[in-house]
Amino acid sequence: MESESEEPEHPLDGLLSKHDELVRKEPQIAANIGEQLKHMDLESLPLTVRRRIRDVAARHKPANVVEVGAGIGHLSAWLFDLWQDEEFRPDRYAMVEAGGKFGIILTRLMRRYEASKWADVVVAEWLDIVANVNAWNAAFATTPDIAALEAPPIPHPIDLCIVDVGWKRQVECVMAAIPLLSNNGLLLTNEPDVPTGDLASLEGDEASSEEAKVAAFNEWITLVKMLNDTHNVGFVPMFGGTLVGIQRKG
């Protein structure tokens, strides 16, 4: 159940809260993609989290948006639906996905919303993209005229970065994204599930998988503790998941 406190106590509470003026029903295209995911045996962010990300995007009104791990566009469809209203539309929106076949599906979705003039599909590994952007920034600092001839693959600095890459790569992808945020930039991600840690009852591959989940979750906790020194980190527990917002202090 989605809820918000009457008086925000955390710096991000207001930004991450429910948007009362937006419809709660899932857009039809997004619902159709959800059915397609079931047939493909793929997972997506919980409905409550997808809807809240849409709410936050509407309130934050970012100029540059990057979605990391766009999949086949389940969340993207929510955002495209919001951005049919030009009041909320960003200047640039990049859907990043490593899978080439998924990139084709995302391109079709983008064209369906007639968004080709302001949206892009970038088929590449996120860490490779970050390395490319960092190299471009270094080149621009020394030779701006030459660097300007070839733009980086994503819009930056990023005003809204959404990271949905699964628990195995979440920490490294979030860490790579944070330096690319603008001064008021916001990163959104779904908190990884807390592992059971009940290794005694597991054997073989199941035990190895659970050990990996425990290690990954510990890395997540370490990251959050580290970020608390320089960033506001907000948590919004909802049915099915917990949305996390990260924004630089000050």
C-alpha positions as CSV (number, residue, x, y, z in Angstrom):
1,M,0.0,0.0,0.0
2,E,1.4,3.4,-1.0
3,S,1.5,6.1,1.6
4,E,3.2,9.3,2.5
5,S,3.7,11.1,5.8
6,E,1.9,14.4,6.3
7,E,5.1,16.3,7.1
8,P,8.2,14.9,5.4
9,E,11.0,14.2,7.8
10,H,13.6,13.2,5.3
11,P,15.0,15.6,2.6
12,L,13.8,13.2,-0.1
13,D,10.3,12.4,1.3
14,G,8.5,15.0,-0.7
15,L,10.3,14.2,-3.9
16,L,9.7,10.5,-3.6
17,S,6.1,10.8,-2.5
18,K,2.9,9.8,-4.4
19,H,1.7,12.2,-7.1
20,D,-2.0,12.6,-6.4
21,E,-2.9,14.2,-9.7
22,L,-1.7,11.3,-11.8
23,V,-3.9,8.2,-12.7
24,R,-3.0,5.1,-10.8
25,K,-4.1,2.6,-13.4
26,E,-1.4,1.0,-15.5
27,P,-1.2,2.3,-19.1
28,Q,-2.5,-0.2,-21.6
29,I,0.8,-0.5,-23.5
30,A,2.7,-1.1,-20.2
31,A,0.1,-3.7,-19.3
32,N,0.6,-5.5,-22.6
33,I,4.3,-5.5,-22.1
34,G,3.7,-7.1,-18.7
35,E,1.9,-9.9,-20.3
36,Q,4.7,-10.3,-22.8
37,L,7.2,-10.6,-20.0
38,K,5.2,-13.5,-18.5
39,H,5.4,-15.3,-21.8
40,M,9.1,-14.7,-22.0
41,D,9.6,-15.8,-18.3
42,L,11.1,-12.4,-17.4
43,E,10.7,-10.2,-14.4
44,S,10.2,-6.5,-14.0
45,L,10.0,-4.0,-11.2
46,P,6.9,-4.3,-9.0
47,L,3.9,-2.3,-10.2
48,T,4.0,0.0,-7.2
49,V,7.6,0.8,-7.8
50,R,7.1,1.5,-11.5
51,R,4.2,3.7,-10.8
52,R,6.1,5.6,-8.1
53,I,9.1,6.2,-10.4
54,R,6.6,7.7,-12.9
55,D,5.3,9.9,-10.1
56,V,8.8,11.0,-9.1
57,A,9.7,11.8,-12.8
58,A,6.6,14.0,-13.0
59,R,7.5,15.9,-9.9
60,H,11.3,16.2,-10.6
61,K,10.9,17.2,-14.2
62,P,14.4,16.2,-15.3
63,A,16.0,17.5,-18.5
64,N,18.2,14.5,-19.1
65,V,16.9,11.0,-18.2
66,V,18.8,7.7,-18.4
67,E,17.2,4.3,-17.7
68,V,19.8,1.6,-17.1
69,G,18.5,-1.9,-17.7
70,A,15.4,-1.0,-19.7
71,G,14.6,-4.6,-20.7
72,I,11.7,-4.7,-23.1
73,G,10.3,-1.4,-21.9
74,H,7.9,-2.2,-19.1
75,L,8.9,0.9,-17.0
76,S,9.7,2.8,-20.2
77,A,6.1,2.6,-21.3
78,W,5.0,4.2,-18.0
79,L,7.4,7.1,-18.7
80,F,6.5,7.5,-22.3
81,D,2.8,7.6,-21.3
82,L,3.6,10.4,-18.8
83,W,5.7,12.3,-21.3
84,Q,2.9,12.4,-23.9
85,D,2.1,15.6,-21.9
86,E,4.9,18.0,-23.0
87,E,4.7,19.7,-19.6
88,F,6.6,16.7,-18.1
89,R,8.7,15.7,-21.1
90,P,12.5,15.7,-20.8
91,D,14.9,17.1,-23.4
92,R,16.6,13.7,-23.8
93,Y,15.8,10.2,-22.7
94,A,18.2,7.3,-23.2
95,M,17.1,3.7,-22.7
96,V,20.2,1.6,-22.0
97,E,20.1,-2.1,-22.6
98,A,22.9,-4.6,-23.2
99,G,20.8,-7.1,-25.1
100,G,20.5,-6.5,-28.8
101,K,17.2,-8.2,-29.2
102,F,15.7,-6.1,-26.4
103,G,17.1,-3.1,-28.1
104,I,15.0,-3.8,-31.1
105,I,11.9,-4.1,-29.0
106,L,12.7,-0.8,-27.2
107,T,13.2,0.9,-30.6
108,R,9.7,-0.2,-31.6
109,L,8.3,1.1,-28.4
110,M,10.0,4.5,-28.9
111,R,8.6,4.7,-32.4
112,R,5.2,3.7,-31.2
113,Y,5.2,6.8,-29.0
114,E,6.7,8.9,-31.8
115,A,9.6,9.8,-29.5
116,S,12.5,9.4,-31.9
117,K,13.4,13.2,-31.8
118,W,14.0,13.2,-28.0
119,A,14.6,9.6,-27.0
120,D,17.3,7.1,-27.9
121,V,18.0,3.4,-27.4
122,V,21.6,2.6,-26.5
123,V,22.6,-1.0,-26.8
124,A,25.7,-1.5,-24.7
125,E,27.0,-2.5,-21.3
126,W,26.4,0.3,-18.8
127,L,30.0,0.2,-17.5
128,D,31.3,0.6,-21.0
129,I,29.1,3.6,-21.5
130,V,30.3,5.2,-18.3
131,A,33.9,4.7,-19.4
132,N,33.0,6.3,-22.7
133,V,31.5,9.3,-21.0
134,N,34.4,9.7,-18.6
135,A,36.8,9.6,-21.6
136,W,34.7,12.2,-23.4
137,N,34.7,14.5,-20.3
138,A,38.5,14.2,-20.1
139,A,38.9,15.0,-23.8
140,F,36.4,17.9,-23.5
141,A,38.4,19.4,-20.6
142,T,41.6,19.5,-22.7
143,T,40.4,19.9,-26.3
144,P,36.7,21.0,-26.3
145,D,36.6,21.7,-30.0
146,I,37.6,18.2,-31.0
147,A,35.5,16.5,-28.3
148,A,32.4,18.4,-29.4
149,L,32.6,16.7,-32.8
150,E,31.5,13.4,-31.3
151,A,28.9,13.5,-28.5
152,P,28.9,10.8,-25.8
153,P,26.3,8.0,-26.1
154,I,24.0,9.3,-23.3
155,P,22.8,12.8,-22.3
156,H,24.7,14.1,-19.3
157,P,25.0,15.3,-16.7
158,I,22.0,13.1,-15.8
159,D,19.1,14.7,-13.9
160,L,17.3,11.4,-13.4
161,C,19.0,8.0,-13.6
162,I,17.0,4.8,-13.1
163,V,19.0,1.7,-12.4
164,D,17.3,-1.7,-12.8
165,V,20.0,-4.3,-13.5
166,G,19.3,-7.0,-10.9
167,W,21.0,-7.8,-7.6
168,K,24.2,-9.2,-9.1
169,R,25.3,-5.9,-10.7
170,Q,23.3,-3.4,-8.8
171,V,26.1,-2.0,-6.6
172,E,28.7,-1.5,-9.4
173,C,26.1,0.0,-11.7
174,V,24.8,2.5,-9.1
175,M,28.4,3.4,-8.1
176,A,29.2,4.1,-11.8
177,A,26.2,6.2,-12.3
178,I,26.4,8.5,-9.3
179,P,29.4,10.6,-10.6
180,L,27.4,11.3,-13.8
181,L,24.5,13.0,-11.9
182,S,23.9,16.7,-12.2
183,N,24.0,18.9,-9.1
184,N,20.3,18.2,-8.5
185,G,20.4,14.8,-10.1
186,L,18.4,11.9,-8.6
187,L,19.2,8.2,-8.9
188,L,16.3,5.7,-8.4
189,T,16.7,2.0,-7.9
190,N,14.8,-0.8,-6.2
191,E,16.4,-2.1,-3.0
192,P,17.6,-5.6,-3.4
193,D,15.7,-8.3,-1.6
194,V,17.0,-9.2,1.8
195,P,18.5,-12.7,1.5
196,T,17.3,-15.4,3.9
197,G,20.8,-16.3,4.9
198,D,19.6,-19.8,5.8
199,L,22.6,-21.6,4.3
200,A,22.4,-24.6,6.6
201,S,19.3,-25.9,4.9
202,L,20.7,-25.5,1.3
203,E,23.1,-27.5,-0.7
204,G,25.1,-27.2,-4.0
205,D,24.0,-24.5,-6.4
206,E,21.2,-23.2,-4.1
207,A,23.7,-22.7,-1.3
208,S,26.2,-20.9,-3.7
209,S,23.4,-18.7,-5.0
210,E,22.3,-17.7,-1.5
211,E,25.9,-17.0,-0.5
212,A,26.2,-14.7,-3.5
213,K,23.0,-12.9,-2.6
214,V,24.2,-12.4,1.0
215,A,27.5,-11.0,-0.3
216,A,25.8,-8.7,-2.8
217,F,23.4,-7.4,-0.1
218,N,26.3,-6.7,2.3
219,E,27.9,-4.7,-0.5
220,W,24.7,-2.8,-0.9
221,I,24.6,-1.9,2.8
222,T,28.2,-0.8,2.6
223,L,27.4,1.4,-0.4
224,V,24.5,3.0,1.4
225,K,26.5,3.7,4.5
226,M,29.3,5.3,2.4
227,L,26.8,7.4,0.4
228,N,25.2,8.8,3.6
229,D,28.2,11.0,4.1
230,T,27.7,12.9,0.8
231,H,24.2,12.1,-0.4
232,N,20.7,12.0,0.9
233,V,19.4,8.4,0.6
234,G,15.7,7.9,0.9
235,F,13.7,4.7,1.1
236,V,10.0,4.2,0.2
237,P,8.7,0.8,1.3
238,M,5.8,-0.3,-0.9
239,F,3.9,-3.5,-1.6
240,G,6.3,-5.6,-3.6
241,G,9.5,-3.6,-3.2
242,T,11.3,-0.6,-1.8
243,L,12.1,2.4,-4.0
244,V,15.5,4.0,-3.1
245,G,16.3,7.6,-4.1
246,I,19.9,9.0,-4.0
247,Q,20.7,12.7,-4.4
248,R,23.8,14.7,-3.5
249,K,23.5,16.8,-0.4
250,G,23.4,20.6,-0.6
